[in-house]
Amino acid sequence: MKQFTRPPVSIRRGGERSWLPLVLLILGLLLLVFHESGLLAPIETGAHYILDPLQRATSGVFDSTGGLFRTVRETRELRAEVESLRAQVEALKVENVRLREYEAEAQQLRALLNFASEYPISTHLGAEVVSRDACDSYPCGDVVGVEPNPYLRYVTINVGAQQGADVGMSVVSGGAGLVGRITEVGPRTAKVQLLSDPESSVAALLQTTRATGLVVGQPDGSLQMRYIPQEEEVATGDIVLTSGLGGLMPKGLVIGQVTEVQQREYETFQTATVRPAVDFTRLELALVITGFEQIPLGETVEETEPE
Amino acid sequence: MTLPLLTAVALIQSTVLSRVSVLGARPDLMLLVVLTWAVVRGLDEGLMWAFIGGLIVDLLSGGPLAGTALALVAAAYLAGQSLGEEVGSEVVRLVILGVLGALTYHVTLLVVLGWTGHPVSWGFSLTRVAGPSVILNAVLAPFVLQPLRWLDQVTEPDRGVV
């Protein structure tokens, strides 16, 4: 059987010690410090000019070959889904009629209150921007890369600075569900920090009670809504939306749904576990919101203060 | 040859393998390649691959630059030692080094993330992420050995065989 010899460990021939481990350790630490201070940003951007097209190409190759295998499995699943959807369509038709009635009633009430919607992006987003048609007016991108570090949750989308994406912009997917925020932009790709990343936190409110809190990513990939005042009523099934507080994100994007409430009387705040509206493991098309109208501070304060 | 190969490994890692999860464990091709190369070609080459490969992975990641590089260097340093040579079988030795190397990699990665201000949950990370990943990658390590042995022979045919 073949035996492989190799240079003896960190001691070279003649007992000479290799300095390579120490050199690489120091170099690595220096790079880490320079990266954290932002000094390496131009070099990293330069590297993206080479890596971005390669990543897009690799993703394209594996998507097309993987698609062949998926098709067979999906055909079976689709048949069952079609049957289920037909039943749902019938139910939704009935519900739609009922909702139209509510809509007409709501319009009348708005007119009575002289209410004017000042935030078209948050009011129309669910209907427009998540469809493929929206790609005419907003940059859309396919997910071309998933975070290789198992302790972080990022995805890479194939829109970047050239398409108008920038750091801090919100990214949504199907059903106006919030995916996360752009943290790094390359020429043609952008890294999106998912809501489930442990470092992610988003100002949120409950659709029903308008109680505010902060949705924070957890190490296991779940979401928690923290800092909900004790006096607020939180129920399982409540929809969690972005509150727009801080002006970093549009108001009204769907974050998820409350699945569990942890309320202890001796604590100042209550916490809710939130199931994300978006399945981060099956992200395909993502959409970047490049601009939105910020909520004036006065309104957010008024809205969050109980009567 | 090193740079294109490691770039390809990093791209496969970030586009395909990062989507794969087996009971919470993810196959880490770059870690496997680096560990195996350190066993096949020795410490210095293992360290160089670890550093270069780690930097490429870091460029494709949202994490701190050089974080993965440092973690891979630590793992390669361990794999490059003469530890377990008395076992005889190279495959068994690779599995042992796979366990130790992957564990070192994950612990170093968590230390770097903590040091750079990322929230780290040690209990969850070690039991639910690192643990399963260490086992999976140790099992997969022998499968990477054959291709890299072939590469070793192709690139330096006169070296290593006695």
Interface residues (C-beta under 8 A of the other chain):
Chain A: K2 Q3 F4 T5 R6 P7 P8 V9 S10 S18 L20 P21 L24 L25 L27 G28 L29 L31 L32 H35 E36 L40 E44 A47 H48 L51 L54 Q55 T58 S59 F62 G66 V144 G145 V146 E147 P148 N149 P150 Y151 L152 Y154 T156 T183 E184 K191 Q193 D197 P198 E199 P219 D220 T281
Chain B: T7 A10 L11 I12 Q13 S14 T15 V16 L17 S18 R19 S21 R26 D28 M30 V39 V40 R41 G42 L43 D44 L47 M48 A50 F51 L55 I56 V57 L59 L60 S61 G62 G63 P64 L65 A66 G67 T68 A69 L70 V73 Y77 G80 Q81 S82 E90 H106 L109 L110 V112 L113 T116 H118 P119 V120 S121 F124 S125 R128 V129 A130 S133 R149 D152 G160 V161 V162
